[in-house]
């Protein structure tokens, strides 16, 4: 997608502090962390949000969670929260499917 920030990061047009990358996904540090560890896990292919998951593209979600499990284990992170905001009123500010991986502090509930 032409003006999508995360598509530009995935394409290497905008730099990111990468933690993991392969042909399908990218995991990088959030530039405005909300926890001591705050990663973003994105598919390289543009999908707008969780609300845009279809039978044709749903496999990427399972794969992203496999990568999140692998990355957190490699980083020695046992306890973490995974969040995805879907839509502007839910807090989504970049309209490209992404999962926030938050760790390193106590997570309260409800999140707010």
C-alpha positions, 0 to 999 in steps of 0.5 A: 500500500502506497502510503502505509508506514508499516509497508514502507518499514517492511520494504526497507524504505524507512529504518527500524530497529529490527529484532527478526525478519524473514520473507513473510514477517518483521518484528521490530522495536516500537519507537514509542514504547509503552513498556520496557520491552515493546515490539511490533510484529507485522506481516510484510503483506498489507492487511489493514487490521484484524477485521480484514482477516479472511480465509485467504490471508488468515495463515499469516496470523498463526505464523506471526504468533509462532514468530512472537513465541520464538522471538520472546523465547530467544530474548528470555521473555516469559511473561508478555502481553500481545495486543492488536487494536482494530479500528480508530476508536479502538486505538489503531493508528497505523492501518496495517495489521500489527501485534504489540508485544509488551513485557518487562512490567506488570500488566494491569487488567482491564487495560484501559 
